[in-house]
Amino acid sequence: MDPSALNSPELQNLLAQEKEKAMISEMISKLTSSCWDKCITGSPGSKFSSSEANCLTNCAQRYMDMSLVIMKRLHQ
């Protein structure tokens, strides 16, 4: 492989996209784990209770809000 191909804009763009996908996947994994541990206290049934569903919704929203705040601060 030509070493100059490693610096091609197409390859750099592909690497950036893959890095972004990995970051999103990691964030979803952390969110799922964190909110599950916080909101699901017993054995899950076939449906979430209303309190579990509300807790999961609120937890996910807070997690996403904080992630956006952190990203904005890092980009400043």
mmCIF file of the N, C-alpha and C atoms, coordinates in Angstrom:
data_MODEL
# 
_entry.id   MODEL 
# 
loop_
_atom_site.group_PDB 
_atom_site.id 
_atom_site.type_symbol 
_atom_site.label_atom_id 
_atom_site.label_alt_id 
_atom_site.label_comp_id 
_atom_site.label_asym_id 
_atom_site.label_entity_id 
_atom_site.label_seq_id 
_atom_site.pdbx_PDB_ins_code 
_atom_site.Cartn_x 
_atom_site.Cartn_y 
_atom_site.Cartn_z 
_atom_site.occupancy 
_atom_site.B_iso_or_equiv 
_atom_site.pdbx_formal_charge 
_atom_site.auth_seq_id 
_atom_site.auth_comp_id 
_atom_site.auth_asym_id 
_atom_site.auth_atom_id 
_atom_site.pdbx_PDB_model_num 
ATOM 1   N N  . MET A 1 1  ? 0.837   -1.174 0.000  1.00 0.00 ? 1  MET A N  1 
ATOM 2   C CA . MET A 1 1  ? 0.000   0.000  0.000  1.00 0.00 ? 1  MET A CA 1 
ATOM 3   C C  . MET A 1 1  ? 0.879   1.233  0.000  1.00 0.00 ? 1  MET A C  1 
ATOM 4   N N  . ASP A 1 2  ? 0.479   2.192  -0.758 1.00 0.00 ? 2  ASP A N  1 
ATOM 5   C CA . ASP A 1 2  ? 1.188   3.458  -0.865 1.00 0.00 ? 2  ASP A CA 1 
ATOM 6   C C  . ASP A 1 2  ? 1.029   4.234  0.450  1.00 0.00 ? 2  ASP A C  1 
ATOM 7   N N  . PRO A 1 3  ? 2.125   4.604  1.109  1.00 0.00 ? 3  PRO A N  1 
ATOM 8   C CA . PRO A 1 3  ? 2.031   5.326  2.383  1.00 0.00 ? 3  PRO A CA 1 
ATOM 9   C C  . PRO A 1 3  ? 1.266   6.644  2.274  1.00 0.00 ? 3  PRO A C  1 
ATOM 10  N N  . SER A 1 4  ? 1.294   7.280  1.122  1.00 0.00 ? 4  SER A N  1 
ATOM 11  C CA . SER A 1 4  ? 0.570   8.546  0.975  1.00 0.00 ? 4  SER A CA 1 
ATOM 12  C C  . SER A 1 4  ? -0.944  8.333  0.996  1.00 0.00 ? 4  SER A C  1 
ATOM 13  N N  . ALA A 1 5  ? -1.389  7.106  0.726  1.00 0.00 ? 5  ALA A N  1 
ATOM 14  C CA . ALA A 1 5  ? -2.821  6.816  0.762  1.00 0.00 ? 5  ALA A CA 1 
ATOM 15  C C  . ALA A 1 5  ? -3.371  6.896  2.183  1.00 0.00 ? 5  ALA A C  1 
ATOM 16  N N  . LEU A 1 6  ? -2.501  6.735  3.177  1.00 0.00 ? 6  LEU A N  1 
ATOM 17  C CA . LEU A 1 6  ? -2.939  6.806  4.571  1.00 0.00 ? 6  LEU A CA 1 
ATOM 18  C C  . LEU A 1 6  ? -3.375  8.220  4.956  1.00 0.00 ? 6  LEU A C  1 
ATOM 19  N N  . ASN A 1 7  ? -2.920  9.208  4.229  1.00 0.00 ? 7  ASN A N  1 
ATOM 20  C CA . ASN A 1 7  ? -3.262  10.598 4.512  1.00 0.00 ? 7  ASN A CA 1 
ATOM 21  C C  . ASN A 1 7  ? -4.316  11.148 3.569  1.00 0.00 ? 7  ASN A C  1 
ATOM 22  N N  . SER A 1 8  ? -4.941  10.296 2.778  1.00 0.00 ? 8  SER A N  1 
ATOM 23  C CA . SER A 1 8  ? -5.927  10.774 1.817  1.00 0.00 ? 8  SER A CA 1 
ATOM 24  C C  . SER A 1 8  ? -7.155  11.317 2.550  1.00 0.00 ? 8  SER A C  1 
ATOM 25  N N  . PRO A 1 9  ? -7.778  12.333 1.990  1.00 0.00 ? 9  PRO A N  1 
ATOM 26  C CA . PRO A 1 9  ? -8.978  12.908 2.623  1.00 0.00 ? 9  PRO A CA 1 
ATOM 27  C C  . PRO A 1 9  ? -10.103 11.879 2.784  1.00 0.00 ? 9  PRO A C  1 
ATOM 28  N N  . GLU A 1 10 ? -10.222 10.983 1.824  1.00 0.00 ? 10 GLU A N  1 
ATOM 29  C CA . GLU A 1 10 ? -11.284 9.974  1.906  1.00 0.00 ? 10 GLU A CA 1 
ATOM 30  C C  . GLU A 1 10 ? -11.071 9.052  3.101  1.00 0.00 ? 10 GLU A C  1 
ATOM 31  N N  . LEU A 1 11 ? -9.840  8.626  3.313  1.00 0.00 ? 11 LEU A N  1 
ATOM 32  C CA . LEU A 1 11 ? -9.533  7.747  4.433  1.00 0.00 ? 11 LEU A CA 1 
ATOM 33  C C  . LEU A 1 11 ? -9.703  8.487  5.760  1.00 0.00 ? 11 LEU A C  1 
ATOM 34  N N  . GLN A 1 12 ? -9.269  9.726  5.817  1.00 0.00 ? 12 GLN A N  1 
ATOM 35  C CA . GLN A 1 12 ? -9.420  10.525 7.035  1.00 0.00 ? 12 GLN A CA 1 
ATOM 36  C C  . GLN A 1 12 ? -10.900 10.726 7.364  1.00 0.00 ? 12 GLN A C  1 
ATOM 37  N N  . ASN A 1 13 ? -11.718 10.949 6.334  1.00 0.00 ? 13 ASN A N  1 
ATOM 38  C CA . ASN A 1 13 ? -13.157 11.113 6.531  1.00 0.00 ? 13 ASN A CA 1 
ATOM 39  C C  . ASN A 1 13 ? -13.774 9.814  7.044  1.00 0.00 ? 13 ASN A C  1 
ATOM 40  N N  . LEU A 1 14 ? -13.378 8.692  6.469  1.00 0.00 ? 14 LEU A N  1 
ATOM 41  C CA . LEU A 1 14 ? -13.886 7.394  6.898  1.00 0.00 ? 14 LEU A CA 1 
ATOM 42  C C  . LEU A 1 14 ? -13.492 7.116  8.348  1.00 0.00 ? 14 LEU A C  1 
ATOM 43  N N  . LEU A 1 15 ? -12.258 7.414  8.700  1.00 0.00 ? 15 LEU A N  1 
ATOM 44  C CA . LEU A 1 15 ? -11.804 7.216  10.078 1.00 0.00 ? 15 LEU A CA 1 
ATOM 45  C C  . LEU A 1 15 ? -12.582 8.088  11.062 1.00 0.00 ? 15 LEU A C  1 
ATOM 46  N N  . ALA A 1 16 ? -12.842 9.332  10.674 1.00 0.00 ? 16 ALA A N  1 
ATOM 47  C CA . ALA A 1 16 ? -13.609 10.231 11.533 1.00 0.00 ? 16 ALA A CA 1 
ATOM 48  C C  . ALA A 1 16 ? -15.029 9.709  11.734 1.00 0.00 ? 16 ALA A C  1 
ATOM 49  N N  . GLN A 1 17 ? -15.640 9.197  10.680 1.00 0.00 ? 17 GLN A N  1 
ATOM 50  C CA . GLN A 1 17 ? -16.991 8.643  10.778 1.00 0.00 ? 17 GLN A CA 1 
ATOM 51  C C  . GLN A 1 17 ? -17.014 7.419  11.688 1.00 0.00 ? 17 GLN A C  1 
ATOM 52  N N  . GLU A 1 18 ? -16.037 6.552  11.544 1.00 0.00 ? 18 GLU A N  1 
ATOM 53  C CA . GLU A 1 18 ? -15.983 5.349  12.374 1.00 0.00 ? 18 GLU A CA 1 
ATOM 54  C C  . GLU A 1 18 ? -15.736 5.700  13.842 1.00 0.00 ? 18 GLU A C  1 
ATOM 55  N N  . LYS A 1 19 ? -14.908 6.714  14.078 1.00 0.00 ? 19 LYS A N  1 
ATOM 56  C CA . LYS A 1 19 ? -14.652 7.162  15.446 1.00 0.00 ? 19 LYS A CA 1 
ATOM 57  C C  . LYS A 1 19 ? -15.940 7.708  16.064 1.00 0.00 ? 19 LYS A C  1 
ATOM 58  N N  . GLU A 1 20 ? -16.697 8.469  15.290 1.00 0.00 ? 20 GLU A N  1 
ATOM 59  C CA . GLU A 1 20 ? -17.960 9.015  15.778 1.00 0.00 ? 20 GLU A CA 1 
ATOM 60  C C  . GLU A 1 20 ? -18.958 7.897  16.089 1.00 0.00 ? 20 GLU A C  1 
ATOM 61  N N  . LYS A 1 21 ? -19.027 6.885  15.227 1.00 0.00 ? 21 LYS A N  1 
ATOM 62  C CA . LYS A 1 21 ? -19.915 5.747  15.470 1.00 0.00 ? 21 LYS A CA 1 
ATOM 63  C C  . LYS A 1 21 ? -19.528 5.023  16.755 1.00 0.00 ? 21 LYS A C  1 
ATOM 64  N N  . ALA A 1 22 ? -18.233 4.852  16.966 1.00 0.00 ? 22 ALA A N  1 
ATOM 65  C CA . ALA A 1 22 ? -17.759 4.176  18.183 1.00 0.00 ? 22 ALA A CA 1 
ATOM 66  C C  . ALA A 1 22 ? -18.100 4.989  19.426 1.00 0.00 ? 22 ALA A C  1 
ATOM 67  N N  . MET A 1 23 ? -17.968 6.294  19.349 1.00 0.00 ? 23 MET A N  1 
ATOM 68  C CA . MET A 1 23 ? -18.293 7.151  20.490 1.00 0.00 ? 23 MET A CA 1 
ATOM 69  C C  . MET A 1 23 ? -19.788 7.085  20.810 1.00 0.00 ? 23 MET A C  1 
ATOM 70  N N  . ILE A 1 24 ? -20.629 7.093  19.787 1.00 0.00 ? 24 ILE A N  1 
ATOM 71  C CA . ILE A 1 24 ? -22.072 7.005  19.992 1.00 0.00 ? 24 ILE A CA 1 
ATOM 72  C C  . ILE A 1 24 ? -22.429 5.658  20.596 1.00 0.00 ? 24 ILE A C  1 
ATOM 73  N N  . SER A 1 25 ? -21.837 4.610  20.093 1.00 0.00 ? 25 SER A N  1 
ATOM 74  C CA . SER A 1 25 ? -22.097 3.274  20.623 1.00 0.00 ? 25 SER A CA 1 
ATOM 75  C C  . SER A 1 25 ? -21.690 3.177  22.086 1.00 0.00 ? 25 SER A C  1 
ATOM 76  N N  . GLU A 1 26 ? -20.542 3.740  22.428 1.00 0.00 ? 26 GLU A N  1 
ATOM 77  C CA . GLU A 1 26 ? -20.077 3.719  23.818 1.00 0.00 ? 26 GLU A CA 1 
ATOM 78  C C  . GLU A 1 26 ? -21.008 4.526  24.713 1.00 0.00 ? 26 GLU A C  1 
ATOM 79  N N  . MET A 1 27 ? -21.472 5.669  24.222 1.00 0.00 ? 27 MET A N  1 
ATOM 80  C CA . MET A 1 27 ? -22.375 6.503  25.009 1.00 0.00 ? 27 MET A CA 1 
ATOM 81  C C  . MET A 1 27 ? -23.697 5.781  25.261 1.00 0.00 ? 27 MET A C  1 
ATOM 82  N N  . ILE A 1 28 ? -24.229 5.114  24.258 1.00 0.00 ? 28 ILE A N  1 
ATOM 83  C CA . ILE A 1 28 ? -25.475 4.369  24.423 1.00 0.00 ? 28 ILE A CA 1 
ATOM 84  C C  . ILE A 1 28 ? -25.285 3.231  25.411 1.00 0.00 ? 28 ILE A C  1 
ATOM 85  N N  . SER A 1 29 ? -24.160 2.568  25.341 1.00 0.00 ? 29 SER A N  1 
ATOM 86  C CA . SER A 1 29 ? -23.879 1.482  26.268 1.00 0.00 ? 29 SER A CA 1 
ATOM 87  C C  . SER A 1 29 ? -23.807 1.988  27.706 1.00 0.00 ? 29 SER A C  1 
ATOM 88  N N  . LYS A 1 30 ? -23.121 3.105  27.922 1.00 0.00 ? 30 LYS A N  1 
ATOM 89  C CA . LYS A 1 30 ? -23.017 3.679  29.264 1.00 0.00 ? 30 LYS A CA 1 
ATOM 90  C C  . LYS A 1 30 ? -24.376 4.145  29.766 1.00 0.00 ? 30 LYS A C  1 
ATOM 91  N N  . LEU A 1 31 ? -25.140 4.784  28.886 1.00 0.00 ? 31 LEU A N  1 
ATOM 92  C CA . LEU A 1 31 ? -26.476 5.253  29.258 1.00 0.00 ? 31 LEU A CA 1 
ATOM 93  C C  . LEU A 1 31 ? -27.349 4.078  29.652 1.00 0.00 ? 31 LEU A C  1 
ATOM 94  N N  . THR A 1 32 ? -27.356 3.044  28.852 1.00 0.00 ? 32 THR A N  1 
ATOM 95  C CA . THR A 1 32 ? -28.181 1.871  29.128 1.00 0.00 ? 32 THR A CA 1 
ATOM 96  C C  . THR A 1 32 ? -27.799 1.242  30.459 1.00 0.00 ? 32 THR A C  1 
ATOM 97  N N  . SER A 1 33 ? -26.528 1.046  30.678 1.00 0.00 ? 33 SER A N  1 
ATOM 98  C CA . SER A 1 33 ? -26.063 0.428  31.914 1.00 0.00 ? 33 SER A CA 1 
ATOM 99  C C  . SER A 1 33 ? -26.403 1.282  33.126 1.00 0.00 ? 33 SER A C  1 
ATOM 100 N N  . SER A 1 34 ? -26.113 2.567  33.042 1.00 0.00 ? 34 SER A N  1 
ATOM 101 C CA . SER A 1 34 ? -26.343 3.473  34.162 1.00 0.00 ? 34 SER A CA 1 
ATOM 102 C C  . SER A 1 34 ? -27.826 3.575  34.503 1.00 0.00 ? 34 SER A C  1 
ATOM 103 N N  . CYS A 1 35 ? -28.655 3.805  33.514 1.00 0.00 ? 35 CYS A N  1 
ATOM 104 C CA . CYS A 1 35 ? -30.084 3.979  33.756 1.00 0.00 ? 35 CYS A CA 1 
ATOM 105 C C  . CYS A 1 35 ? -30.734 2.659  34.172 1.00 0.00 ? 35 CYS A C  1 
ATOM 106 N N  . TRP A 1 36 ? -30.288 1.557  33.602 1.00 0.00 ? 36 TRP A N  1 
ATOM 107 C CA . TRP A 1 36 ? -30.846 0.256  33.986 1.00 0.00 ? 36 TRP A CA 1 
ATOM 108 C C  . TRP A 1 36 ? -30.573 -0.011 35.465 1.00 0.00 ? 36 TRP A C  1 
ATOM 109 N N  . ASP A 1 37 ? -29.325 0.199  35.879 1.00 0.00 ? 37 ASP A N  1 
ATOM 110 C CA . ASP A 1 37 ? -28.956 -0.042 37.278 1.00 0.00 ? 37 ASP A CA 1 
ATOM 111 C C  . ASP A 1 37 ? -29.731 0.860  38.231 1.00 0.00 ? 37 ASP A C  1 
ATOM 112 N N  . LYS A 1 38 ? -30.001 2.074  37.801 1.00 0.00 ? 38 LYS A N  1 
ATOM 113 C CA . LYS A 1 38 ? -30.693 3.026  38.661 1.00 0.00 ? 38 LYS A CA 1 
ATOM 114 C C  . LYS A 1 38 ? -32.194 2.758  38.724 1.00 0.00 ? 38 LYS A C  1 
ATOM 115 N N  . CYS A 1 39 ? -32.812 2.392  37.598 1.00 0.00 ? 39 CYS A N  1 
ATOM 116 C CA . CYS A 1 39 ? -34.273 2.365  37.502 1.00 0.00 ? 39 CYS A CA 1 
ATOM 117 C C  . CYS A 1 39 ? -34.912 0.987  37.645 1.00 0.00 ? 39 CYS A C  1 
ATOM 118 N N  . ILE A 1 40 ? -34.198 -0.053 37.311 1.00 0.00 ? 40 ILE A N  1 
ATOM 119 C CA . ILE A 1 40 ? -34.776 -1.395 37.355 1.00 0.00 ? 40 ILE A CA 1 
ATOM 120 C C  . ILE A 1 40 ? -34.249 -2.080 38.612 1.00 0.00 ? 40 ILE A C  1 
ATOM 121 N N  . THR A 1 41 ? -35.093 -2.141 39.623 1.00 0.00 ? 41 THR A N  1 
ATOM 122 C CA . THR A 1 41 ? -34.635 -2.642 40.914 1.00 0.00 ? 41 THR A CA 1 
ATOM 123 C C  . THR A 1 41 ? -34.942 -4.121 41.124 1.00 0.00 ? 41 THR A C  1 
ATOM 124 N N  . GLY A 1 42 ? -35.921 -4.649 40.432 1.00 0.00 ? 42 GLY A N  1 
ATOM 125 C CA . GLY A 1 42 ? -36.272 -6.054 40.583 1.00 0.00 ? 42 GLY A CA 1 
ATOM 126 C C  . GLY A 1 42 ? -36.029 -6.804 39.283 1.00 0.00 ? 42 GLY A C  1 
ATOM 127 N N  . SER A 1 43 ? -36.587 -7.974 39.206 1.00 0.00 ? 43 SER A N  1 
ATOM 128 C CA . SER A 1 43 ? -36.491 -8.744 37.969 1.00 0.00 ? 43 SER A CA 1 
ATOM 129 C C  . SER A 1 43 ? -37.435 -8.145 36.938 1.00 0.00 ? 43 SER A C  1 
ATOM 130 N N  . PRO A 1 44 ? -36.935 -7.864 35.748 1.00 0.00 ? 44 PRO A N  1 
ATOM 131 C CA . PRO A 1 44 ? -37.807 -7.269 34.736 1.00 0.00 ? 44 PRO A CA 1 
ATOM 132 C C  . PRO A 1 44 ? -38.850 -8.277 34.258 1.00 0.00 ? 44 PRO A C  1 
ATOM 133 N N  . GLY A 1 45 ? -40.048 -7.785 34.068 1.00 0.00 ? 45 GLY A N  1 
ATOM 134 C CA . GLY A 1 45 ? -41.110 -8.617 33.537 1.00 0.00 ? 45 GLY A CA 1 
ATOM 135 C C  . GLY A 1 45 ? -41.217 -8.410 32.042 1.00 0.00 ? 45 GLY A C  1 
ATOM 136 N N  . SER A 1 46 ? -42.375 -8.691 31.511 1.00 0.00 ? 46 SER A N  1 
ATOM 137 C CA . SER A 1 46 ? -42.571 -8.517 30.074 1.00 0.00 ? 46 SER A CA 1 
ATOM 138 C C  . SER A 1 46 ? -42.781 -7.042 29.724 1.00 0.00 ? 46 SER A C  1 
ATOM 139 N N  . LYS A 1 47 ? -43.116 -6.220 30.727 1.00 0.00 ? 47 LYS A N  1 
ATOM 140 C CA . LYS A 1 47 ? -43.299 -4.781 30.538 1.00 0.00 ? 47 LYS A CA 1 
ATOM 141 C C  . LYS A 1 47 ? -42.673 -4.044 31.711 1.00 0.00 ? 47 LYS A C  1 
ATOM 142 N N  . PHE A 1 48 ? -42.240 -2.808 31.452 1.00 0.00 ? 48 PHE A N  1 
ATOM 143 C CA . PHE A 1 48 ? -41.770 -1.961 32.533 1.00 0.00 ? 48 PHE A CA 1 
ATOM 144 C C  . PHE A 1 48 ? -42.984 -1.402 33.262 1.00 0.00 ? 48 PHE A C  1 
ATOM 145 N N  . SER A 1 49 ? -42.854 -1.228 34.572 1.00 0.00 ? 49 SER A N  1 
ATOM 146 C CA . SER A 1 49 ? -43.910 -0.540 35.313 1.00 0.00 ? 49 SER A CA 1 
ATOM 147 C C  . SER A 1 49 ? -43.874 0.933  34.904 1.00 0.00 ? 49 SER A C  1 
ATOM 148 N N  . SER A 1 50 ? -44.922 1.661  35.235 1.00 0.00 ? 50 SER A N  1 
ATOM 149 C CA . SER A 1 50 ? -44.950 3.082  34.862 1.00 0.00 ? 50 SER A CA 1 
ATOM 150 C C  . SER A 1 50 ? -43.829 3.849  35.563 1.00 0.00 ? 50 SER A C  1 
ATOM 151 N N  . SER A 1 51 ? -43.524 3.498  36.802 1.00 0.00 ? 51 SER A N  1 
ATOM 152 C CA . SER A 1 51 ? -42.442 4.199  37.506 1.00 0.00 ? 51 SER A CA 1 
ATOM 153 C C  . SER A 1 51 ? -41.086 3.869  36.879 1.00 0.00 ? 51 SER A C  1 
ATOM 154 N N  . GLU A 1 52 ? -40.886 2.622  36.452 1.00 0.00 ? 52 GLU A N  1 
ATOM 155 C CA . GLU A 1 52 ? -39.636 2.250  35.776 1.00 0.00 ? 52 GLU A CA 1 
ATOM 156 C C  . GLU A 1 52 ? -39.514 2.976  34.448 1.00 0.00 ? 52 GLU A C  1 
ATOM 157 N N  . ALA A 1 53 ? -40.604 3.028  33.690 1.00 0.00 ? 53 ALA A N  1 
ATOM 158 C CA . ALA A 1 53 ? -40.584 3.708  32.391 1.00 0.00 ? 53 ALA A CA 1 
ATOM 159 C C  . ALA A 1 53 ? -40.285 5.196  32.565 1.00 0.00 ? 53 ALA A C  1 
ATOM 160 N N  . ASN A 1 54 ? -40.928 5.832  33.552 1.00 0.00 ? 54 ASN A N  1 
ATOM 161 C CA . ASN A 1 54 ? -40.664 7.252  33.812 1.00 0.00 ? 54 ASN A CA 1 
ATOM 162 C C  . ASN A 1 54 ? -39.223 7.469  34.248 1.00 0.00 ? 54 ASN A C  1 
ATOM 163 N N  . CYS A 1 55 ? -38.725 6.599  35.117 1.00 0.00 ? 55 CYS A N  1 
ATOM 164 C CA . CYS A 1 55 ? -37.346 6.710  35.585 1.00 0.00 ? 55 CYS A CA 1 
ATOM 165 C C  . CYS A 1 55 ? -36.369 6.572  34.416 1.00 0.00 ? 55 CYS A C  1 
ATOM 166 N N  . LEU A 1 56 ? -36.589 5.589  33.552 1.00 0.00 ? 56 LEU A N  1 
ATOM 167 C CA . LEU A 1 56 ? -35.710 5.382  32.398 1.00 0.00 ? 56 LEU A CA 1 
ATOM 168 C C  . LEU A 1 56 ? -35.732 6.586  31.462 1.00 0.00 ? 56 LEU A C  1 
ATOM 169 N N  . THR A 1 57 ? -36.923 7.126  31.227 1.00 0.00 ? 57 THR A N  1 
ATOM 170 C CA . THR A 1 57 ? -37.049 8.299  30.358 1.00 0.00 ? 57 THR A CA 1 
ATOM 171 C C  . THR A 1 57 ? -36.299 9.488  30.942 1.00 0.00 ? 57 THR A C  1 
ATOM 172 N N  . ASN A 1 58 ? -36.537 9.757  32.220 1.00 0.00 ? 58 ASN A N  1 
ATOM 173 C CA . ASN A 1 58 ? -35.867 10.892 32.873 1.00 0.00 ? 58 ASN A CA 1 
ATOM 174 C C  . ASN A 1 58 ? -34.359 10.699 32.936 1.00 0.00 ? 58 ASN A C  1 
ATOM 175 N N  . CYS A 1 59 ? -33.927 9.500  33.250 1.00 0.00 ? 59 CYS A N  1 
ATOM 176 C CA . CYS A 1 59 ? -32.496 9.210  33.344 1.00 0.00 ? 59 CYS A CA 1 
ATOM 177 C C  . CYS A 1 59 ? -31.815 9.414  31.979 1.00 0.00 ? 59 CYS A C  1 
ATOM 178 N N  . ALA A 1 60 ? -32.432 8.883  30.934 1.00 0.00 ? 60 ALA A N  1 
ATOM 179 C CA . ALA A 1 60 ? -31.857 9.025  29.591 1.00 0.00 ? 60 ALA A CA 1 
ATOM 180 C C  . ALA A 1 60 ? -31.800 10.496 29.180 1.00 0.00 ? 60 ALA A C  1 
ATOM 181 N N  . GLN A 1 61 ? -32.857 11.248 29.488 1.00 0.00 ? 61 GLN A N  1 
ATOM 182 C CA . GLN A 1 61 ? -32.879 12.669 29.131 1.00 0.00 ? 61 GLN A CA 1 
ATOM 183 C C  . GLN A 1 61 ? -31.787 13.434 29.870 1.00 0.00 ? 61 GLN A C  1 
ATOM 184 N N  . ARG A 1 62 ? -31.630 13.185 31.160 1.00 0.00 ? 62 ARG A N  1 
ATOM 185 C CA . ARG A 1 62 ? -30.568 13.851 31.933 1.00 0.00 ? 62 ARG A CA 1 
ATOM 186 C C  . ARG A 1 62 ? -29.188 13.476 31.399 1.00 0.00 ? 62 ARG A C  1 
ATOM 187 N N  . TYR A 1 63 ? -29.000 12.206 31.062 1.00 0.00 ? 63 TYR A N  1 
ATOM 188 C CA . TYR A 1 63 ? -27.720 11.744 30.543 1.00 0.00 ? 63 TYR A CA 1 
ATOM 189 C C  . TYR A 1 63 ? -27.392 12.463 29.228 1.00 0.00 ? 63 TYR A C  1 
ATOM 190 N N  . MET A 1 64 ? -28.387 12.552 28.341 1.00 0.00 ? 64 MET A N  1 
ATOM 191 C CA . MET A 1 64 ? -28.162 13.209 27.048 1.00 0.00 ? 64 MET A CA 1 
ATOM 192 C C  . MET A 1 64 ? -27.901 14.707 27.249 1.00 0.00 ? 64 MET A C  1 
ATOM 193 N N  . ASP A 1 65 ? -28.657 15.347 28.145 1.00 0.00 ? 65 ASP A N  1 
ATOM 194 C CA . ASP A 1 65 ? -28.436 16.767 28.415 1.00 0.00 ? 65 ASP A CA 1 
ATOM 195 C C  . ASP A 1 65 ? -27.018 17.017 28.926 1.00 0.00 ? 65 ASP A C  1 
ATOM 196 N N  . MET A 1 66 ? -26.566 16.195 29.851 1.00 0.00 ? 66 MET A N  1 
ATOM 197 C CA . MET A 1 66 ? -25.219 16.370 30.387 1.00 0.00 ? 66 MET A CA 1 
ATOM 198 C C  . MET A 1 66 ? -24.153 16.092 29.332 1.00 0.00 ? 66 MET A C  1 
ATOM 199 N N  . SER A 1 67 ? -24.394 15.111 28.485 1.00 0.00 ? 67 SER A N  1 
ATOM 200 C CA . SER A 1 67 ? -23.441 14.818 27.408 1.00 0.00 ? 67 SER A CA 1 
ATOM 201 C C  . SER A 1 67 ? -23.305 16.014 26.471 1.00 0.00 ? 67 SER A C  1 
ATOM 202 N N  . LEU A 1 68 ? -24.428 16.666 26.162 1.00 0.00 ? 68 LEU A N  1 
ATOM 203 C CA . LEU A 1 68 ? -24.380 17.850 25.293 1.00 0.00 ? 68 LEU A CA 1 
ATOM 204 C C  . LEU A 1 68 ? -23.635 18.993 25.968 1.00 0.00 ? 68 LEU A C  1 
ATOM 205 N N  . VAL A 1 69 ? -23.867 19.193 27.255 1.00 0.00 ? 69 VAL A N  1 
ATOM 206 C CA . VAL A 1 69 ? -23.161 20.251 27.989 1.00 0.00 ? 69 VAL A CA 1 
ATOM 207 C C  . VAL A 1 69 ? -21.666 20.002 27.960 1.00 0.00 ? 69 VAL A C  1 
ATOM 208 N N  . ILE A 1 70 ? -21.275 18.770 28.214 1.00 0.00 ? 70 ILE A N  1 
ATOM 209 C CA . ILE A 1 70 ? -19.848 18.406 28.232 1.00 0.00 ? 70 ILE A CA 1 
ATOM 210 C C  . ILE A 1 70 ? -19.229 18.607 26.848 1.00 0.00 ? 70 ILE A C  1 
ATOM 211 N N  . MET A 1 71 ? -19.929 18.161 25.793 1.00 0.00 ? 71 MET A N  1 
ATOM 212 C CA . MET A 1 71 ? -19.385 18.316 24.435 1.00 0.00 ? 71 MET A CA 1 
ATOM 213 C C  . MET A 1 71 ? -19.235 19.787 24.070 1.00 0.00 ? 71 MET A C  1 
ATOM 214 N N  . LYS A 1 72 ? -20.209 20.606 24.439 1.00 0.00 ? 72 LYS A N  1 
ATOM 215 C CA . LYS A 1 72 ? -20.114 22.034 24.138 1.00 0.00 ? 72 LYS A CA 1 
ATOM 216 C C  . LYS A 1 72 ? -18.919 22.668 24.842 1.00 0.00 ? 72 LYS A C  1 
ATOM 217 N N  . ARG A 1 73 ? -18.691 22.269 26.084 1.00 0.00 ? 73 ARG A N  1 
ATOM 218 C CA . ARG A 1 73 ? -17.545 22.826 26.814 1.00 0.00 ? 73 ARG A CA 1 
ATOM 219 C C  . ARG A 1 73 ? -16.223 22.369 26.236 1.00 0.00 ? 73 ARG A C  1 
ATOM 220 N N  . LEU A 1 74 ? -16.179 21.141 25.774 1.00 0.00 ? 74 LEU A N  1 
ATOM 221 C CA . LEU A 1 74 ? -14.934 20.630 25.178 1.00 0.00 ? 74 LEU A CA 1 
ATOM 222 C C  . LEU A 1 74 ? -14.617 21.337 23.854 1.00 0.00 ? 74 LEU A C  1 
ATOM 223 N N  . HIS A 1 75 ? -15.643 21.782 23.143 1.00 0.00 ? 75 HIS A N  1 
ATOM 224 C CA . HIS A 1 75 ? -15.438 22.430 21.843 1.00 0.00 ? 75 HIS A CA 1 
ATOM 225 C C  . HIS A 1 75 ? -15.144 23.912 21.973 1.00 0.00 ? 75 HIS A C  1 
ATOM 226 N N  . GLN A 1 76 ? -15.223 24.453 23.187 1.00 0.00 ? 76 GLN A N  1 
ATOM 227 C CA . GLN A 1 76 ? -14.940 25.885 23.370 1.00 0.00 ? 76 GLN A CA 1 
ATOM 228 C C  . GLN A 1 76 ? -13.460 26.157 23.408 1.00 0.00 ? 76 GLN A C  1 
# 
